[in-house]
Each structure stands twice: as structure tokens, then as C-alpha cells.
Amino acid sequence: MAILVVFYRTKPATYLETVGDKLLACYEALKFFHKTLFFSQEAEVWFSAPSEALGGNLARVFPAQNPLEATHAINEYLRSLQYQDLRKTFVIFRGLWEINGIKLAGYFSIQNNPEWRKVYGDLEIAAYAKGDFEDIVDALWVLQGLNGLIDKFIREFQRGIHNLCIGLSQAIFCRGIWTREDPSNIMAIYLIGARRSLLKIFYDALRKSKEPDVISKARPLDTRFLLDTLEENKDVETRIKERLKKTMVTEIPIRSALYIAKERDSFASLFKDVSNSVLKPAFAKLPKEDQVKEQIEDGLKDYRESD
């Protein structure tokens, strides 16, 4: 799919202020790549969906060879909208990626529509498929010094948005469609909360799998309690460190942590190894859902009301 960016609120702000800061954050991301890998051409504001084919309506088009000027113009337009219309907006900066001599049409897209944000994040950075490249992530992974590029992008992006009312929660670099059911197509991911957040992604995916023991035992279990227990366990820390090295996933501390895959299947291997060495053993001796339910019912039966 693309690079998906998810924000969190860092301080109180109105909805209009939040939308404006998401636009500024998009500019900071675009600025990092502008005129080195990405060449901005025009910007669009859509309502309801980001294309006519999906039921959207194109509201405005702005020249965007100068992304900063376009950002200011778009911000003025967004400020003129009513709240109910603002929530339906998509802002798209269109242009060309040039990577190793290959040109790919692509875009930076801001989703203000709540339903679209659940799938595509607050900010999506993408390219259309061409030849051997299926998306921007596929194309970036042919570059020399990729780890340094991604590391630098995250660091500069964080610095660029540090005064805004939003902060960087996640940045997911993935091939194909990102879903919480399958983390195997991740190529890099920045996570606030470091290994705890990585464990949560793998745990959520495992819960949605067809592992009957996990499904049966997870339902009565408090997720926060499980993650707290795993995070405090030294064996878990050692096993994850070993699996990161084995599966060729680089861990870079950046306030939280950035994980970068060396091979196409690195995260698939990491998910499998962490599931087998950490998550499944953690469930091994837990009671199943029906046993917990039975114990609850037994407790109720044994109750005797006092005088």
C-alpha cells in the first residue's frame, strides 16, 4: 500500500486546529522528500471520498510546485468550511516520484473523514504501481542507505511537528494492504511505546488468527495486564532481542522505536517467532474461556447470603 502515518493529540485543540496541524504535518513530510525523490505538481481538496469513482466530489485544485504556498492556500480554504463539511475532506498533494531513474505517479493524502482514517491513517504517502514496483514502499527498498533515509525521515518529521497539537504515534511502511490481522507485509514501522506496542500489534493479529487456544483464552484476559506482564519479564526481553537479530529486523530507538526489515519476509518471520516464543507460551497454562465462565458460575452458586 504505502506509508501510513497515525497521529495522537498532544495538547487541547479545536477540530479546526487539529485539521490545520495535520495539513502542516503533511507539509513537513512532503518537504523531506521534495525535489530529491518527490516532485509536487498540484493539490486537491475532495469531499466524501478522494475520487469520483469512489463517490467523492472535487472541491478545489491548487498549484503545488511550491508546497508551502499551496499549504497556506489550502489552510485558508479549509478554515472557511463548516464543521460538518470539514469532517468530510481529503487533501491530496499529487506529483511524481523519481527513484533510481524510474518515475512513479504518487501523492501525499490527508484523511479527515473518520472512517477512511481507520484504514488509511491520518496521512498516507503512496505511489501508483508501475512495472516491478507495486507501491512506494516497494520502490524505496531498492535504494542504497535505506535505513539511514527512514531514520532521518522519522527524526526530521518529529522535529518538524513538535510544536503542533498532534504527535507521531505510528508510521507504517507496508507492501499491499495494511490490516491488523496480518502484520507480515510490514517493511518498517515506527511505534510510540517501542516493544510493548510491537507486542500489541502481534498479539492483536494472533487474536484474530484461527488459533483455537489463543482465541478461547484471550477473551477473558485483560490486554493491558498481559502486556504489562510481558514487558516486565526479562525472558521476553531476551527472546525479542534474539528474534530481531535472527529475522534481520533492525531496531533503532527514536523516542520510542523504529523497526526496519532487511528482507521482504523479515516481519513475517518475526511475527511467527515472537508468537511461538513469547505469546503462545504466555497462554499455555491459562484457563480457557469456558473454564473461566464455569468458575464464575461456581462462585455464584457457592454464594450464601448472610443475615
Secondary structure in CASP SS format (residue, H / E / C, confidence):
PFRMAT SS
TARGET T0000
AUTHOR 0000-0000-0000
METHOD secondary structure of the structure
MODEL  1
M C 1.00
A C 1.00
I E 1.00
L E 1.00
V E 1.00
V E 1.00
F E 1.00
Y E 1.00
R E 1.00
T C 1.00
K C 1.00
P C 1.00
A C 1.00
T C 1.00
Y H 1.00
L H 1.00
E H 1.00
T H 1.00
V H 1.00
G H 1.00
D H 1.00
K H 1.00
L H 1.00
L H 1.00
A H 1.00
C H 1.00
Y H 1.00
E H 1.00
A H 1.00
L H 1.00
K H 1.00
F H 1.00
F H 1.00
H E 1.00
K C 1.00
T C 1.00
L C 1.00
F E 1.00
F E 1.00
S E 1.00
Q E 1.00
E E 1.00
A E 1.00
E E 1.00
V E 1.00
W E 1.00
F E 1.00
S C 1.00
A C 1.00
P C 1.00
S C 1.00
E H 1.00
A H 1.00
L H 1.00
G C 1.00
G C 1.00
N E 1.00
L E 1.00
A E 1.00
R E 1.00
V E 1.00
F E 1.00
P E 1.00
A C 1.00
Q C 1.00
N C 1.00
P H 1.00
L H 1.00
E H 1.00
A H 1.00
T H 1.00
H H 1.00
A H 1.00
I H 1.00
N H 1.00
E H 1.00
Y H 1.00
L H 1.00
R H 1.00
S C 1.00
L C 1.00
Q C 1.00
Y H 1.00
Q H 1.00
D H 1.00
L H 1.00
R C 1.00
K C 1.00
T E 1.00
F E 1.00
V E 1.00
I E 1.00
F E 1.00
R E 1.00
G E 1.00
L E 1.00
W E 1.00
E E 1.00
I E 1.00
N C 1.00
G C 1.00
I E 1.00
K E 1.00
L E 1.00
A E 1.00
G E 1.00
Y E 1.00
F E 1.00
S E 1.00
I E 1.00
Q E 1.00
N C 1.00
N C 1.00
P H 1.00
E H 1.00
W H 1.00
R H 1.00
K H 1.00
V H 1.00
Y H 1.00
G C 1.00
D C 1.00
L E 1.00
E E 1.00
I E 1.00
A E 1.00
A E 1.00
Y C 1.00
A C 1.00
K E 1.00
G C 1.00
D C 1.00
F E 1.00
E C 1.00
D C 1.00
I H 1.00
V H 1.00
D H 1.00
A H 1.00
L H 1.00
W C 1.00
V C 1.00
L C 1.00
Q C 1.00
G C 1.00
L H 1.00
N H 1.00
G H 1.00
L H 1.00
I H 1.00
D H 1.00
K H 1.00
F H 1.00
I H 1.00
R H 1.00
E H 1.00
F H 1.00
Q H 1.00
R H 1.00
G H 1.00
I H 1.00
H C 1.00
N C 1.00
L C 1.00
C C 1.00
I E 1.00
G E 1.00
L E 1.00
S E 1.00
Q E 1.00
A E 1.00
I E 1.00
F E 1.00
C E 1.00
R C 1.00
G C 1.00
I C 1.00
W C 1.00
T E 1.00
R C 1.00
E C 1.00
D E 1.00
P H 1.00
S H 1.00
N H 1.00
I E 1.00
M E 1.00
A E 1.00
I E 1.00
Y E 1.00
L E 1.00
I C 1.00
G C 1.00
A H 1.00
R H 1.00
R H 1.00
S H 1.00
L H 1.00
L H 1.00
K H 1.00
I H 1.00
F H 1.00
Y H 1.00
D H 1.00
A H 1.00
L H 1.00
R H 1.00
K C 1.00
S C 1.00
K C 1.00
E C 1.00
P H 1.00
D H 1.00
V H 1.00
I H 1.00
S H 1.00
K H 1.00
A H 1.00
R C 1.00
P C 1.00
L C 1.00
D C 1.00
T H 1.00
R H 1.00
F H 1.00
L H 1.00
L H 1.00
D H 1.00
T H 1.00
L H 1.00
E H 1.00
E H 1.00
N C 1.00
K H 1.00
D H 1.00
V H 1.00
E H 1.00
T H 1.00
R H 1.00
I H 1.00
K H 1.00
E H 1.00
R H 1.00
L H 1.00
K H 1.00
K H 1.00
T C 1.00
M C 1.00
V E 1.00
T E 1.00
E E 1.00
I E 1.00
P C 1.00
I C 1.00
R C 1.00
S C 1.00
A E 1.00
L E 1.00
Y E 1.00
I E 1.00
A E 1.00
K C 1.00
E C 1.00
R C 1.00
D C 1.00
S H 1.00
F H 1.00
A H 1.00
S H 1.00
L H 1.00
F H 1.00
K H 1.00
D H 1.00
V H 1.00
S H 1.00
N H 1.00
S H 1.00
V H 1.00
L H 1.00
K H 1.00
P H 1.00
A H 1.00
F H 1.00
A C 1.00
K C 1.00
L C 1.00
P C 1.00
K C 1.00
E H 1.00
D H 1.00
Q H 1.00
V H 1.00
K H 1.00
E H 1.00
Q H 1.00
I H 1.00
E H 1.00
D H 1.00
G H 1.00
L H 1.00
K H 1.00
D H 1.00
Y C 1.00
R C 1.00
E C 1.00
S C 1.00
D C 1.00
END
